[in-house]
Amino acid sequence: MPVYSYAAVDNLGKRITGNIEATDRDEVVASLQERDLIITKITEGAEKTTKSQQAGQRKIYIIPPRVSSDDLMIFTRELATMINAGLPLVECLYSLAEDIDNVKLRNVIHDMGSKIIAGKSFSDALAFHRDVFDNMYINLVKVGEMGGNLEKILQRLAEYIEATVILKKKVMAAMYYPVTILVFAFLVMSGLFIFIIPRFASIFKGFGSELPAPTQFFLDTATFMQKYYVIIFLVILGTIVILSKVLKTPKGQVWFDQLKLSVPLIGPLVKKIVIARFSRTLALLYSSGVSIVDSLDLVASSCGNVIVEKAVLIASEQVLEGERITGTLEKSKIFPNMVIHMIDVGERTGSLSTMLQKISDFYEMQVNASINGLTSIIEPILIVLMGVFIGVIAVCLFLPIVKLPQIIGQ
């Protein structure tokens, strides 16, 4: 008889693997179900794990593994599909865990499966892993469980995460080019001042005359950098570390988020990104059955900007006191008149989630256009600035050579 390998979970949530002889796959399923096991995987052929393979599976991570938005999106979409197909939740979770490469997410799923077997609800199991699933995710799952439409909620969540990931990747892709150029320029300039320019100093010493002021300035700067480059590097590194810690404080976050909103060119783009995220998140929550006050509370923490977060929380408090969303958001002076008007129309016509979705789609298009425009502006500006700076250095270094006849005459 053929041999089948299987992976299953017992009533305590413990993972069990092994091989079994059977005439066909159905006999394997029947045999495992008689033992009250939850089947997660069956493959034909015996699987043997050698000591070397076991050692290879135990990986040592310098940086602890994390669950990315892409991992969360794939997990959510596949879970929604499997639940929609009629499979039990626990079986869905353990089946997904077998095919997930991310170690942390796999362990989280196994732990959630164990808690559900022990009697916890899915939302309660999610709440044990808030570093992976945020409050919005957990609350929407709870709404889906109460309404009996968990697969629809998960599908909406997957679409929301996918849209968020796409927007984030577009913004990051637009930043890669200028950041790469700036880092490359910094390295080139550092190399020039530490290794190249000091060699000109030994050449110019033989002239026996006073050098032009620009040339002398660059030579003195290069000498200083060559002598104290370690201290300069430590000062820069320390400044970055201190600044990163300061920006994590409440006052630092407020200052930095306010700066992002007020900087020319960058500020309008940041505001569009925040509005797109606010609109899409509020549309998802409100259309899923979450009350408007709870929706605003959850949206506030997902805006990505402390200034907007405070404005939304104030709006939530005022809505709780009986005011309309339109008036409360208008008082914040953050949202444009078009957004306020469309939300007002949505409130009056009972189509708030539809209007919010339209706002989100519109501002995501605006973000794409702004990113393309900024990229087209920043690229030539950076290239020109690099060319000018390198040209100034070249002119200052070769200026004594051009004036060599005058220096010899002196």
N, C-alpha and C positions, 0 to 999 in steps of 0.2 A: 504493500500500500504506500501511496505517496506520503511524504512528511510535510506538514505545514508549520510555519513559525507564527506565533501570535504575540500580541501585546494587549493586556487587559488591566482593569482596575477592580479591586475587590470592594466590599461594602465599607471599608475603613478608608478608602481612597489610596491604598497602597498599589503601586504599579507592579504588575506581574508579567513576566515574559517567559516564553518556553517554546518547545516543539511538541507536536502531537501527530500521531499517525491516524489517518482517516481516509475514507474512500473518496470523499469530495469536500468542498468548502462548507456545504450545508451541514454536514456531520460535525465539522469543527465548531460551527456556530452553536449547534444544539448541545454539544458536549460542554462548551464553556458557559452557556446559559444555565445549564443544570447546576453549575457550581456558583451561580449568582454572580458571575463576573460581567463587568461592562467591557465589551470588546471595543478596542480602539484600532487594531490593525491585524490583518491576516494576510500572509504571503505564502505562496507555495515554495517549499524547499526549506531545509533546516538552516538556521543561522547560528554560526559559531563565533564567539567573541574571544579572541586570543588575548593574552596578557599585554602584548604590545599594543593591540587595538584599544584595550581598556585604558592603558597609559596615555594613548593618544587622545582619548576622549576627555581626560582630565587636564584641561587647559589652564594655564596660569595667566591671568590677565593683569598687565601693568596698569591699564586704565579699566576700571570696573565697567562691565557692559551696561548699556542703557537702552531703553525702548524708544525708538525714534517714532516720529509721526507716521512715517511710511509703514512701519511694523504695526502700529495701532490701526491704521486704515485697513490694511490687508486682513488683520485679525477680525475686525468688526464686520467687514464686508463678507468674509467667508462664514463667519458665525451666523450672520443674518440669512445667508443662502441655505445653510444646513438646517437651521430652525424652520425656515419656510418649507423645506422638504419633508418636515414631519419628524425629524430625529430628536430624541430627548436631549435636553440641555447639557447634562453631564457627559453624555456620549459625544456630543459635538465638541465640547471643550477638550476632552482627552484625545479625540481624533485630530484636532487642530494642533495640539501640543506635539504630536508625533512628527509633524512636518515643518515645525517652526525652527529656524536656525538660531534665532536670538535666544541665548541661554537664560537671560533674566526673564523674558516674557514667557518662556516655556515653564520655568519654575513657578512663576506667578499663576499661570493657568492651572498647573497641577495643584497648587495650594487652593485656588478657588474651587476646583472640582471637589477637593476633600471637604471644604467647608459646606458646599451645597449638599453633599452626601450626608454630612452631619446634621443637616436641617436648616442651614442658613439660606436666605434668598440670594438671588444673583446679585442684586444691588448691595446687599450686606457684604457679600464676598468681595465685591469690587472695592468697597469702602476700606478694606484692610490694606489696599495697595494704592493709596492716594498719590504716591510718587509716579505712578503709571497712568491712573485714571483720575481726571480732575472732577471737581464737584458737579460741573455741568453734565459730564458723561454719566456719573452715578445717578444724578437726579432724573435724567431722561430715561435711563434703564428702569428706575423705580416707577416712573409714569407708564412705561411700556408694560411692566409686570402688572400694574393695577388695572390698566385698560385692556389687557389681553392682546396687545398688538406689538409685542416685543420685537418681532422680526422687522416690522415697518420702521420702528424707532431706530433700530440698529442700522438699517439701510440708509436712513436719513443722516445718522451720525457718520457713517462711512463717507457719504457724499460731502458732508460738511468738512470732515477732516481732509478729504482729497482736495476740495477747493481751497482750504487754508494752506495746505502743503504747496499747491501750485503757485499761490500768491507769494508765499514766503520764498520759494525757489527763484521766482522771477526777480524779487528784490535782491536776494543774495547774488544772483548771477550778474545783476547790474553793478554790484559793489566789487565783484572780483577784479575787474579790469583796473579801475582806479587804485584800489588797494595794492594790487600787484605792481603797478607802475610806481607808486610811491615807495614801496619797500625796495624795489630794484634801484630806484633813484637814490635812496638813502644808502644802500650798500655801495653803489658806484661812487658817490660823493665821499663816503667814508674811506674807501680804498684810495681815492685820489689824494685826500688830505693826509692819510697815514703813510702811504707807500710811495706815491709818485711825486707830489709837490716837494717833499723834503729833499729829493735828489737835485732839484733845481737850485736849492739853497747853496749846495757845495759848488755848483757851477758859477753862481752869481758872486760868490765870495772872491773869486779870482779877478773880478772886474775892478776891485779896489775903489769903488765909488758908491755914493748913496743911490739906492734903488728908488724907482718911482713909488709913490705912496700906496697905490692899489696892490702892486706886487709885494711890497713889504708887509702889507696887511695879511695877504693870503699866506705868505711864508711864516709869519708869526702864528697865525691860526693853525697851520699844519704842524708846526713845531710843538705847539701846546697840545694838540690832539694826539700826536705821536708819543708825547711824554706821559700824558695822563689818560690814554684811551681806556684803560681798565676802570679808572674812577668815573670817567664819563659814562661808560656802559652801565656801571652799577647805579649811578645817579638816575639814568633814564629808566632802568629796570625798577628801581625803588619808586620812582614817580608813578610809573604805570601801576604798580601793586597798590600804592597808597590811594591813587585815584580810583582804582576799581573798588577798593573797600569803602571809600567815601561815597561813591555812587550807589552803593547798596544800602546806605542809611536812608531813613525816610526823607530827610531834608535834601540829601544828595539826589535821590530819585526825582523829587519834585523839581529841583533846579535843572536836572538833565532833561527831563521830559518837557519842561517849559522851553528849554533851549532848542530842542528838536522841533518844536512847533513854531518857533519864531525865526529860525535861521532862513535866510532867503534861499529860494530854489528847493532846499531840503524840506522846510517847514510845510509847504502845501502838499508835498508828496506824502509826508508822514500823516497829515490830517486825513488825506484821502484813504490811506491804508487803514487808519483807525475807524473811520466811518464805514468802510466796506466790511470790516470785521464785526463792528457793532451791529450793523444791519443784518448781516447773515446769521449771526448768533441769536439775536433777538427773534428773527423770523423762525428759526428752527425751534427754539424753546416755546414760543407762543403757539405755533401751529401744532406742536406736539401735546398741547393741553396743559402746559405749565402756566400758572397765573401770571398776570403782567407784573405784579410786584416781585414775585420770586424770579421771574425772567430777568428783570432789571438788575436784581441783586447778583444773579449768576453772570450776566453780561458784563457787569462792572469789572469783575476780576479777570475777564478774558480780553479786555480792550487793548492791553499792552501799553497803556499810558496812564500814569498816576493822575494827571490833571483831568483827563476824560473820565477816569474811574470815579473820582470824587464827584464830578458833575452828575454822573449816572446814579450814584448812590443818593445824592440829594434829590434827584428826580424821583427815585423810588420812594423816598420818605414822603414827598409831597403828593405822589399818586395815592399812597396809603391814606393820606388825609383827605382824599376826595378830588384832587385836581386832575386835569387831563394831562396826558403825556406831552402833547404838543406845547402847552404853556410852560411846563417844567423844563423841557429841553431848550426852549427858546430863551429862557432866562440865563442859561449857561453861557451863551454867546460863543459856543464852540461849533455848533452844527449850522451849516449854511441854510439860507431861507428855503432853498429848494427841498432839502431834506425835511425841514419842519412842515412845509406845505404838503408834501406827499404823505407824511405820517398823519397829518390832520385829516386829509382825505380818507386815508385808511381807517382812522378811528370813526369817522362819520358814516362811512359806507359799510363798516363791518368787514373790511378786507385788509386789515393791518398787516398780516403776515405776507400777503401778496405784494403790498406796497414796499414793505421792508426788503423783500427779495429783489424787487425791481431796483431799489436804491443800491443794494449790494452789487447787482450786475453792472449798473451804470458806473459806480465808483471803481470797480475792478477794471473796467475798460479805461477809465481815466488814469488809473495807476499804471496800466500798460503803456498808455500814450506818454505819460509823464516820465516813466523810466526810459523809454526810447529817446525822448527829447533830451533828458539829462545826460544820457550816455553820449549822444551826438555832440553835446556841448563840452562835456568834461574831457573827452578824449583829445580833441585838438588843443584845449587849454593846457593840459598836462604836458603834451608833446612840445608845445611852444615854450612853456616855462622851463622844461628840462634843457631844451636847445639854447635858450637865452642864458641860463645859469652856466652851462658848460662852455658856451661861447665867451662869457665874461671871464671865466677862469683861464681859458686859453689865451685871451687877449692880454690879461694881466701878467701871465707867465712869460709871454713872448715879447712883451713891451720892452724890457731891458735889451733884448737882442736887437730889436728894431732901432733902439737908441744907442746901440753899441758905438757907432762912430763918434757921437757926442761925448759918451763916457770916456772913450779913449782920448779924445781931445782935451778933456778936463784933467 
